[in-house]
Amino acid sequence: MIETTVLVASIIGVVQVIKSAFNFPSRFVPILALTLGVVATTVYQGFGQEVVFAGIVAGLSASGLYSSVKKVAFNK
C-alpha cells in the first residue's frame, strides 16, 4: 500500500509539471489535483468507497499544501 504522504508529494510534482509544460490554467489546478488523487489511489489500491475518499483527501491536501506554502514562503 502506498503512503499518503508519498502520494500527496507525487501529486504536487505532477501538477506542477502539467502546469508548466502544457500552460495549464491555475484556476483549474485544484480540480486536476483532485482527479489525480482519485485516479492514483484507485490504481494503487483498487476501487472502493474508502479508496475514493482517500484519493479526494490526497488531492485536496496536495493543492492546499502547495498554495499554502507558496503564500507563506513567497508572500503572494
C-alpha positions, 0 to 999 in steps of 0.5 A: 500500500502506498503512503499518503504522504508519498502520494500527496508529494507525487501529486504536487510534482505532477501538477506542477509539471502539467502546469508548466509544460502544457500552460495549464490554467491555475484556476483549474489546478485544484480540480486536476489535483483532485482527479489525480488523487482519485485516479492514483489511489484507485490504481494503487489500491483498487476501487472502493468507497474508502479508496475514493475518499482517500484519493479526494483527501490526497488531492485536496491536501496536495493543492492546499499544501502547495498554495499554502506554502507558496503564500507563506514562503513567497508572500503572494 
